[in-house]
């Protein structure tokens, strides 16, 4: 059986015999310890290219092209910007195109052993959604299909109507070709039989003439018939044979297809061979005309079939695709029904009713879950507020030792942290379900000016110098969420800065940048995930996750990059511009 998986042996045995033995056993590569991770990655990538992409660094799938070494992606020649995880995910999909890829396999490929720290695979959905959105916006077909409860499948999809049309057309073409061939053979056989009967009639007339006049009729050459005689010996056998031959048309000076009958006749004791030839040109012309008519009818039938399939069947399937599109764009937060489609087809009516019944059950479950979350949040905040109030009162007394005071202070900070965590998670849930509807036009220049003034004391406290360039910019979003977004970005820039550092705030008509000094480390793609934070951070790790969710809600794009030894966060308000 052909081995499909790549095998890389990692071993401390560095002798030539060990390497040769490993490679002879079927390994694709052999790496000796110790090694650099960059070398391991390069060798694994080389094996993947050899196994899945014939060793080519340029991976092409229809309109999508990927340069593995340069880590660039283009769609129809237009470059698109993908994060590292999105790029790895696209390469992984292309390496497994046409196969079902589970979420667990995707998580193992992207994060390795670190995937065990996650309780679910919501982050997979986020990366896939962002990858699909970027590919579609660049003009790519939608190759990603989600398989509920299983994973994803990457490849060209075939619509039911197109599949039916293709099978129908191929079947019709094969049937018409076969019947056309049979029809041609039958017509050809009938016309040949008619020629043979005419030759037999001419044979009977010659024999009757000989019997009456005891001599052969004159050899003749007519427009479509020729008769020849040839003397035979007494020992020659009697023959009577029909066969295809050629007919020399003296008038037209050309050779035509013919049909002949060779027979024998006895005149006055002598035997003669009689050859009667008739032209087949008229019969062949008739067969040719019939064949052309058959081909024309076949083409007309196929064209009619294509038109029927294209227009009539598309109209027939219209209710199905309308229901499907409504299900794709269904938003749970709006609590809308799936519109009833006017159709007399029972299956489509049943599909519409089932979709509405499913939507009703989902809405009911959503209401119950939302009510539970709201009640749980409210009920949690009440005892937290009571505990916080009691701790405030307790801290005002002097009836405890310094050790007890330190413990109470830790409890006080823990309760405060739990209170803020509850508020942040509740805010995330509201953003995800679009429950903050106060959308309006925001003057970002004015809002940033006020926000800088609010954070001025914190800038001065840490000795941070501020560089600002604020140009007019209008953004349509919730004012409350705009305030939360800026608060999180500014808090992040201050918290992860150092004394005497700088913060640059750059506002352009379509983007916002916050650039700050900080630790000389480059963050990875996980900084926008929930509870992602450095070990030295005192935050909860939800600030940038909330910021990312706000951007996703309004179609903004937020990105991070390390630039000139500084941390740069960029929010693009309208990525299509």
C-alpha positions as CSV (number, residue, x, y, z in Angstrom):
1,X,0.0,0.0,0.0
2,X,1.3,3.4,-0.9
3,X,2.3,5.5,2.2
4,X,0.5,8.8,2.3
5,X,1.8,10.3,5.6
6,X,5.2,11.9,5.9
7,X,7.6,10.3,8.3
8,X,10.4,12.3,10.0
9,X,12.8,10.4,12.3
10,X,14.2,12.5,15.2
11,X,17.0,10.6,17.0
12,X,20.2,11.1,19.0
13,X,21.9,8.4,16.8
14,X,24.0,10.3,14.4
15,X,25.9,7.5,12.7
16,X,25.6,7.0,8.9
17,X,24.3,3.4,9.4
18,X,21.4,4.7,11.6
19,X,20.4,7.3,9.1
20,X,20.5,4.9,6.2
21,X,18.5,2.3,8.2
22,X,15.8,4.8,9.0
23,X,15.5,6.1,5.4
24,X,15.5,2.5,4.1
25,X,12.6,1.7,6.4
26,X,10.5,4.3,4.6
27,X,11.2,7.6,6.5
28,X,11.2,10.8,4.4
29,X,13.8,12.6,6.5
30,X,16.2,12.0,9.4
31,X,17.0,14.7,12.0
32,X,19.7,14.3,14.6
33,X,19.4,15.8,18.1
34,X,20.1,18.5,19.1
35,X,18.5,20.7,16.5
36,X,17.0,24.1,16.1
37,X,13.2,24.4,16.0
38,X,13.5,26.5,12.8
39,X,15.3,23.5,11.1
40,X,12.6,21.1,12.3
41,X,9.9,23.4,10.9
42,X,11.7,23.7,7.6
43,X,12.1,19.9,7.2
44,X,8.4,19.3,8.1
45,X,7.4,22.0,5.6
46,X,9.5,20.3,2.9
47,X,7.9,16.9,3.6
48,X,4.4,18.5,3.4
49,X,5.3,20.1,0.1
50,X,6.6,16.9,-1.3
51,X,3.6,14.8,-0.1
52,X,0.8,17.2,-0.9
53,X,2.1,19.8,-3.4
54,X,4.7,17.8,-5.5
55,X,7.5,19.8,-3.8
56,X,6.4,23.1,-5.2
57,X,6.7,26.3,-3.1
58,X,3.9,27.9,-5.0
59,X,0.5,26.3,-4.2
60,X,-2.3,27.0,-6.6
61,X,-5.9,26.1,-6.4
62,X,-8.1,27.6,-9.0
63,X,-7.9,31.4,-8.3
64,X,-6.0,31.0,-5.0
65,X,-2.2,31.1,-5.1
66,X,0.1,30.7,-2.0
67,X,3.8,31.3,-1.8
68,X,4.8,29.0,1.1
69,X,8.3,30.6,1.6
70,X,7.2,34.2,1.3
71,X,4.0,33.5,3.2
72,X,1.9,35.5,0.8
73,X,-1.6,34.8,-0.6
74,X,-3.2,36.1,-3.7
75,X,-6.7,35.7,-5.2
76,X,-7.0,36.3,-8.9
77,X,-3.6,38.0,-8.7
78,X,-4.7,40.3,-5.9
79,X,-2.8,40.1,-2.7
80,X,-4.7,39.6,0.6
81,X,-3.4,40.0,4.1
82,X,-3.8,36.9,6.4
83,X,-2.6,36.4,9.9
84,X,-0.1,33.7,10.6
85,X,-2.9,31.3,11.9
86,X,-5.1,32.1,8.9
87,X,-2.3,31.4,6.5
88,X,-1.4,28.1,8.2
89,X,-5.1,27.2,8.2
90,X,-5.4,27.8,4.5
91,X,-2.3,25.7,3.7
92,X,-3.7,23.0,5.9
93,X,-7.0,23.1,4.1
94,X,-5.3,22.9,0.7
95,X,-3.2,20.0,1.8
96,X,-6.4,18.2,2.8
97,X,-8.8,19.5,0.1
98,X,-11.8,17.3,-0.5
99,X,-11.3,15.7,2.9
100,X,-13.3,16.2,6.1
101,X,-11.0,18.0,8.7
102,X,-12.1,17.8,12.3
103,X,-11.8,20.8,14.6
104,X,-9.6,18.7,16.9
105,X,-7.2,18.0,14.0
106,X,-7.2,21.7,13.0
107,X,-6.4,22.7,16.6
108,X,-3.6,20.2,16.9
109,X,-2.1,21.5,13.6
110,X,-2.3,25.2,14.6
111,X,-1.4,25.0,18.3
112,X,0.1,21.6,19.0
113,X,0.1,20.6,22.6
114,X,-1.1,24.1,23.7
115,X,-4.6,23.2,22.4
116,X,-5.2,21.2,25.7
117,X,-5.6,24.4,27.6
118,X,-8.8,25.3,25.7
119,X,-12.2,24.2,26.8
120,X,-13.8,24.5,23.4
121,X,-13.0,25.2,19.8
122,X,-14.6,28.6,19.4
123,X,-11.3,30.1,18.4
124,X,-11.3,27.7,15.4
125,X,-14.6,29.0,14.3
126,X,-13.3,32.6,14.6
127,X,-10.2,31.9,12.4
128,X,-12.2,30.0,9.8
129,X,-14.8,32.8,9.7
130,X,-12.2,35.5,9.2
131,X,-10.4,33.4,6.5
132,X,-13.6,32.8,4.6
133,X,-14.5,36.5,4.8
134,X,-11.1,37.6,3.5
135,X,-11.2,35.1,0.6
136,X,-14.7,36.0,-0.4
137,X,-14.0,39.7,-0.3
138,X,-11.0,39.2,-2.6
139,X,-13.3,37.5,-5.2
140,X,-12.7,33.8,-4.3
141,X,-15.4,31.2,-4.6
142,X,-16.7,29.8,-1.3
143,X,-14.8,26.6,-1.0
144,X,-15.2,26.2,2.8
145,X,-18.1,24.1,3.9
146,X,-18.9,23.5,7.6
147,X,-20.1,20.1,8.7
148,X,-22.2,20.5,11.8
149,X,-20.6,18.8,14.8
150,X,-17.7,17.4,12.8
151,X,-15.5,20.1,11.2
152,X,-14.9,21.6,7.8
153,X,-14.3,20.5,4.2
154,X,-12.4,22.5,1.6
155,X,-13.1,22.1,-2.0
156,X,-15.4,22.8,-4.9
157,X,-19.0,22.2,-4.1
158,X,-21.5,20.9,-6.6
159,X,-25.0,22.2,-6.5
160,X,-27.8,19.7,-6.7
161,X,-29.4,21.3,-9.8
162,X,-26.0,21.4,-11.6
163,X,-25.3,17.8,-10.7
164,X,-28.8,16.8,-11.9
165,X,-28.3,18.8,-15.1
166,X,-24.9,17.2,-15.8
167,X,-26.1,13.6,-15.2
168,X,-29.3,14.3,-17.2
169,X,-27.4,15.8,-20.2
170,X,-24.7,13.1,-20.2
171,X,-27.4,10.3,-20.0
172,X,-29.4,12.0,-22.8
173,X,-26.4,12.4,-25.0
174,X,-25.3,8.8,-24.6
175,X,-28.8,7.5,-25.2
176,X,-29.2,9.7,-28.3
177,X,-25.8,8.7,-29.7
178,X,-26.6,5.0,-29.2
179,X,-30.0,5.2,-30.7
180,X,-28.6,7.3,-33.6
181,X,-26.0,4.6,-34.4
182,X,-28.7,1.9,-34.2
183,X,-31.0,4.0,-36.3
184,X,-28.3,4.5,-38.9
185,X,-27.5,0.7,-39.0
186,X,-31.1,-0.2,-39.4
187,X,-31.8,2.3,-42.2
188,X,-28.6,1.2,-44.0
189,X,-29.7,-2.4,-43.7
190,X,-33.2,-1.6,-45.1
191,X,-31.8,0.3,-48.1
192,X,-29.3,-2.5,-48.8
193,X,-32.1,-5.1,-48.7
194,X,-34.0,-3.0,-51.2
195,X,-30.9,-2.9,-53.5
196,X,-30.5,-6.7,-53.2
197,X,-34.2,-7.2,-54.2
198,X,-33.7,-4.9,-57.3
199,X,-30.6,-7.0,-58.3
200,X,-32.6,-10.2,-57.8
201,X,-35.4,-8.8,-60.0
202,X,-32.9,-8.0,-62.7
203,X,-31.4,-11.5,-62.4
204,X,-34.9,-13.1,-62.9
205,X,-35.5,-10.9,-66.0
206,X,-32.1,-12.1,-67.6
207,X,-33.0,-15.8,-66.8
208,X,-36.5,-15.3,-68.3
209,X,-34.9,-13.7,-71.4
210,X,-32.5,-16.6,-71.8
211,X,-35.3,-19.2,-71.4
212,X,-37.4,-17.4,-74.0
213,X,-34.9,-16.5,-76.6
214,X,-32.0,-18.9,-75.8
215,X,-29.5,-16.2,-75.9
216,X,-28.0,-13.6,-73.5
217,X,-29.4,-10.1,-73.5
218,X,-27.0,-7.5,-74.6
219,X,-24.5,-6.2,-72.0
220,X,-25.8,-2.8,-71.0
221,X,-24.7,0.2,-69.0
222,X,-27.4,2.5,-67.8
223,X,-27.4,5.6,-65.5
224,X,-27.5,3.5,-62.4
225,X,-27.0,-0.1,-63.6
226,X,-24.4,-2.1,-65.4
227,X,-24.6,-5.8,-66.7
228,X,-21.5,-7.8,-67.7
229,X,-21.1,-11.4,-69.0
230,X,-18.2,-13.8,-68.7
231,X,-17.9,-17.3,-70.1
232,X,-17.2,-20.1,-67.6
233,X,-15.7,-23.5,-67.8
234,X,-17.7,-26.5,-67.3
235,X,-15.9,-27.3,-64.1
236,X,-16.5,-23.8,-62.5
237,X,-18.9,-24.0,-59.6
238,X,-22.2,-22.2,-59.6
239,X,-22.2,-19.0,-57.6
240,X,-24.7,-16.5,-56.4
241,X,-23.1,-13.7,-54.3
242,X,-24.1,-10.2,-53.2
243,X,-21.2,-7.9,-52.2
244,X,-20.2,-4.2,-52.1
245,X,-18.2,-2.9,-55.0
246,X,-17.6,0.3,-57.0
247,X,-19.7,1.6,-59.9
248,X,-18.0,3.6,-62.7
249,X,-20.3,6.4,-63.8
250,X,-19.3,7.1,-67.4
251,X,-21.5,10.1,-67.7
252,X,-20.1,11.8,-64.5
253,X,-16.6,10.4,-65.0
254,X,-16.4,9.3,-61.4
255,X,-16.4,6.2,-59.3
256,X,-19.4,5.7,-57.0
257,X,-20.2,3.1,-54.3
258,X,-22.1,0.2,-55.7
259,X,-23.8,-3.1,-54.9
260,X,-23.3,-6.2,-57.1
261,X,-24.9,-9.6,-57.7
262,X,-22.7,-12.3,-59.2
263,X,-24.7,-15.2,-60.6
264,X,-24.5,-17.8,-63.4
265,X,-26.7,-18.8,-66.3
266,X,-26.6,-21.6,-68.9
267,X,-27.2,-20.7,-72.6
268,X,-27.3,-23.5,-75.2
269,X,-25.1,-25.7,-73.1
270,X,-22.6,-23.0,-72.2
271,X,-22.3,-21.5,-68.8
272,X,-21.8,-17.7,-68.3
273,X,-21.1,-15.6,-65.3
274,X,-23.5,-12.6,-65.0
275,X,-22.4,-9.5,-63.0
276,X,-25.1,-7.0,-62.2
277,X,-24.0,-3.7,-60.6
278,X,-26.3,-1.0,-59.2
279,X,-25.1,2.4,-57.9
280,X,-25.6,3.0,-54.2
281,X,-25.0,6.7,-54.4
282,X,-28.7,7.6,-54.0
283,X,-29.1,5.2,-51.1
284,X,-25.9,6.6,-49.5
285,X,-27.2,10.2,-50.0
286,X,-30.5,9.2,-48.4
287,X,-28.7,7.6,-45.4
288,X,-26.5,10.7,-45.1
289,X,-29.6,13.0,-45.1
290,X,-31.3,10.8,-42.5
291,X,-28.1,10.9,-40.4
292,X,-27.9,14.7,-40.6
293,X,-31.5,15.0,-39.7
294,X,-30.9,12.7,-36.7
295,X,-27.9,14.8,-35.6
296,X,-29.9,18.0,-36.0
297,X,-32.8,16.6,-34.0
298,X,-30.3,15.4,-31.3
299,X,-28.7,18.8,-31.1
300,X,-32.2,20.5,-30.9
301,X,-33.2,18.1,-28.1
302,X,-30.0,18.7,-26.1
303,X,-30.4,22.5,-26.5
304,X,-34.0,22.3,-25.4
305,X,-33.0,20.1,-22.5
306,X,-30.3,22.6,-21.5
307,X,-32.7,25.5,-21.7
308,X,-35.3,23.6,-19.7
309,X,-32.8,22.7,-17.0
310,X,-31.4,26.3,-16.9
311,X,-34.6,28.2,-16.7
312,X,-37.5,25.9,-15.8
313,X,-35.6,23.9,-13.1
314,X,-33.9,27.0,-11.7
315,X,-37.4,28.5,-11.3
316,X,-38.6,25.2,-9.8
317,X,-35.7,25.2,-7.2
318,X,-36.1,28.9,-6.4
319,X,-38.1,28.4,-3.2
320,X,-35.4,26.0,-1.9
321,X,-32.5,28.5,-2.6
322,X,-34.6,31.3,-1.1
323,X,-35.1,29.3,2.1
324,X,-31.5,28.4,2.2
325,X,-30.3,32.0,1.8
326,X,-32.6,33.0,4.6
327,X,-31.2,30.3,6.9
328,X,-27.6,31.5,6.0
329,X,-28.4,35.1,6.9
330,X,-30.6,34.3,9.8
331,X,-29.7,36.5,12.9
332,X,-30.9,35.1,16.2
333,X,-30.8,38.5,17.9
334,X,-33.5,39.9,15.5
335,X,-36.0,37.1,16.3
336,X,-37.3,37.1,12.7
337,X,-39.2,34.2,11.1
338,X,-38.1,32.6,7.9
339,X,-40.5,34.0,5.2
340,X,-43.0,31.5,3.8
341,X,-42.4,30.7,0.1
342,X,-45.3,30.5,-2.3
343,X,-44.9,27.0,-3.8
344,X,-47.2,24.1,-4.6
345,X,-44.4,21.5,-4.1
346,X,-45.0,19.6,-0.9
347,X,-41.3,19.0,-0.1
348,X,-40.5,22.7,-0.2
349,X,-43.5,23.5,2.0
350,X,-42.3,20.9,4.5
351,X,-38.8,22.4,4.3
352,X,-40.2,25.9,5.0
353,X,-42.3,24.6,7.9
354,X,-39.4,22.6,9.4
355,X,-37.0,25.6,9.1
356,X,-39.5,27.9,10.9
357,X,-40.1,25.3,13.6
358,X,-36.3,24.9,14.1
359,X,-36.0,28.7,14.2
360,X,-38.7,28.9,16.8
361,X,-37.0,26.3,19.0
362,X,-33.7,28.1,18.7
363,X,-35.3,31.4,19.6
364,X,-36.9,29.9,22.6
365,X,-33.7,28.3,23.7
366,X,-31.9,31.6,23.1
367,X,-34.4,33.5,25.2
368,X,-34.1,31.0,28.1
369,X,-30.3,31.1,27.9
370,X,-30.3,34.9,27.7
371,X,-32.7,35.1,30.6
372,X,-30.5,32.7,32.6
373,X,-27.4,34.7,31.8
374,X,-29.0,38.0,32.8
375,X,-30.5,36.5,36.0
376,X,-27.2,34.8,36.9
377,X,-25.3,38.0,36.3
378,X,-27.8,40.1,38.3
379,X,-27.9,37.6,41.2
380,X,-24.1,37.4,41.2
381,X,-23.6,41.1,41.3
382,X,-25.9,41.5,44.3
383,X,-23.9,39.3,46.7
384,X,-20.7,40.7,45.3
385,X,-21.9,44.2,46.1
386,X,-22.8,43.1,49.6
387,X,-19.4,41.4,50.1
388,X,-17.7,44.5,48.8
389,X,-19.7,46.7,51.1
390,X,-19.0,44.6,54.2
391,X,-15.3,44.4,53.4
392,X,-15.3,48.2,53.1
393,X,-16.9,48.5,56.5
394,X,-14.6,45.9,58.0
395,X,-11.5,47.6,56.6
396,X,-12.5,50.8,58.5
397,X,-12.2,49.1,61.9
398,X,-9.0,48.5,63.8
399,X,-9.9,45.2,65.4
400,X,-7.6,43.0,63.4
401,X,-3.9,42.3,63.2
402,X,-1.7,43.3,60.3
403,X,-1.7,39.7,59.0
404,X,-5.5,39.7,59.1
405,X,-5.5,43.1,57.3
406,X,-3.3,41.7,54.5
407,X,-5.7,38.7,54.1
408,X,-8.7,41.0,54.1
409,X,-7.0,43.2,51.5
410,X,-6.4,40.2,49.3
411,X,-10.0,39.2,49.7
412,X,-11.1,42.7,48.8
413,X,-9.0,42.7,45.6
414,X,-10.2,39.2,44.7
415,X,-13.8,40.3,45.0
416,X,-13.2,43.4,43.0
417,X,-11.5,41.3,40.3
418,X,-14.5,38.9,40.3
419,X,-16.8,41.9,40.0
420,X,-15.0,43.3,37.0
421,X,-14.7,39.8,35.4
422,X,-18.5,39.4,35.7
423,X,-19.1,42.8,34.0
424,X,-16.6,42.0,31.2
425,X,-18.1,38.6,30.4
426,X,-21.6,40.1,30.4
427,X,-20.4,42.8,28.1
428,X,-18.9,40.2,25.7
429,X,-22.2,38.3,25.7
430,X,-24.1,41.5,24.8
431,X,-21.7,42.4,22.0
432,X,-21.7,38.9,20.6
433,X,-25.5,38.9,20.5
434,X,-25.7,42.6,19.3
435,X,-27.8,43.7,22.3
436,X,-26.3,47.2,22.4
437,X,-28.4,49.0,19.7
438,X,-27.5,52.7,20.1
439,X,-25.8,53.0,16.7
440,X,-25.0,56.5,15.7
441,X,-22.4,58.6,13.9
442,X,-19.4,59.2,16.1
443,X,-16.9,62.0,15.8
444,X,-13.8,60.0,16.6
445,X,-11.6,63.1,16.7
446,X,-13.7,64.7,19.5
447,X,-14.0,61.4,21.3
448,X,-10.3,60.8,21.3
449,X,-9.6,64.3,22.4
450,X,-11.9,63.8,25.5
451,X,-10.3,60.4,26.1
452,X,-6.8,61.7,26.1
453,X,-7.8,64.4,28.6
454,X,-9.3,61.7,30.8
455,X,-6.1,59.6,30.8
456,X,-3.8,62.6,31.1
457,X,-3.2,62.0,34.8
458,X,-2.2,58.4,34.2
459,X,0.2,59.5,31.5
460,X,1.8,62.0,33.9
461,X,1.9,59.5,36.7
462,X,4.0,57.0,34.6
463,X,6.0,59.8,32.9
464,X,4.7,58.9,29.5
465,X,5.0,61.3,26.7
466,X,2.1,61.5,24.2
467,X,2.3,62.1,20.5
468,X,-1.0,62.7,18.8
469,X,-2.1,63.4,15.2
470,X,-5.9,63.6,15.1
471,X,-7.6,64.1,11.8
472,X,-11.4,64.3,11.2
473,X,-13.0,60.8,11.2
474,X,-16.7,59.7,11.3
475,X,-17.5,56.2,12.4
476,X,-21.0,54.7,12.7
477,X,-21.2,52.6,15.9
478,X,-22.5,52.5,19.5
479,X,-21.1,55.5,21.5
480,X,-20.9,53.2,24.5
481,X,-18.9,50.6,22.7
482,X,-16.7,53.2,21.1
483,X,-15.8,54.4,24.6
484,X,-15.1,50.8,25.7
485,X,-12.9,50.3,22.6
486,X,-10.8,53.4,23.3
487,X,-10.6,52.7,27.1
488,X,-9.2,49.2,26.4
489,X,-6.7,50.4,23.8
490,X,-5.4,53.2,26.1
491,X,-5.4,51.0,29.2
492,X,-3.4,48.3,27.3
493,X,-0.9,50.9,26.0
494,X,-0.4,52.3,29.6
495,X,-0.3,49.0,31.4
496,X,2.3,47.4,29.2
497,X,4.5,50.5,28.9
498,X,7.5,51.5,31.0
499,X,8.3,54.7,32.9
500,X,9.4,57.4,30.6
501,X,7.9,55.6,27.5
502,X,5.9,57.1,24.7
503,X,2.4,56.6,23.3
504,X,1.5,57.8,19.8
505,X,-2.2,58.2,18.9
506,X,-2.7,58.6,15.1
507,X,-6.2,59.1,13.8
508,X,-6.9,59.1,10.0
509,X,-10.2,59.2,8.2
510,X,-10.4,55.4,7.9
511,X,-8.1,54.1,10.7
512,X,-6.8,54.5,14.2
513,X,-3.3,53.6,15.4
514,X,-2.0,53.4,19.0
515,X,1.8,52.9,19.1
516,X,3.5,52.4,22.5
517,X,6.9,51.5,23.8
518,X,7.1,48.4,26.1
519,X,8.9,45.2,26.6
520,X,11.1,44.0,23.8
521,X,8.9,41.0,22.9
522,X,6.7,40.3,19.9
523,X,3.2,39.2,20.8
524,X,1.5,36.4,18.9
525,X,-2.0,36.0,17.5
526,X,-3.4,34.8,20.8
527,X,-3.4,38.3,22.3
528,X,-6.9,38.9,21.0
529,X,-8.3,35.7,22.6
530,X,-10.1,35.5,25.9
531,X,-7.9,35.4,29.0
532,X,-4.8,35.8,26.8
533,X,-2.2,37.8,28.8
534,X,1.4,37.8,29.8
535,X,2.6,36.4,33.1
536,X,3.5,39.8,34.4
537,X,0.1,41.3,33.5
538,X,-2.3,42.1,36.3
539,X,-5.3,42.4,34.0
540,X,-7.9,39.7,33.3
541,X,-7.0,39.1,29.7
542,X,-10.4,40.2,28.3
543,X,-9.7,43.8,27.2
544,X,-8.3,43.0,23.8
545,X,-10.9,40.2,23.4
546,X,-13.7,42.7,23.9
547,X,-12.0,45.2,21.5
548,X,-11.7,42.4,18.9
549,X,-15.4,41.5,19.4
550,X,-16.5,45.2,19.0
551,X,-14.5,45.5,15.8
552,X,-16.0,42.3,14.4
553,X,-19.5,43.5,15.3
554,X,-19.1,46.6,13.1
555,X,-16.9,45.1,10.4
556,X,-13.7,46.8,11.6
557,X,-10.4,45.0,11.3
558,X,-7.9,45.2,14.2
559,X,-4.4,44.0,13.9
560,X,-1.1,44.0,15.8
561,X,2.4,44.3,14.6
562,X,5.9,45.0,16.0
563,X,7.3,48.1,14.3
564,X,10.5,50.0,15.2
565,X,10.8,48.2,18.5
566,X,7.3,49.4,19.5
567,X,3.9,47.7,19.8
568,X,1.4,49.0,17.2
569,X,-2.3,48.3,17.2
570,X,-4.3,49.4,14.1
571,X,-8.1,49.6,13.7
572,X,-9.3,49.9,10.1
573,X,-12.9,51.2,10.1
574,X,-13.7,50.3,6.5
575,X,-11.4,47.5,5.1
576,X,-13.0,47.8,1.6
577,X,-11.7,51.3,1.0
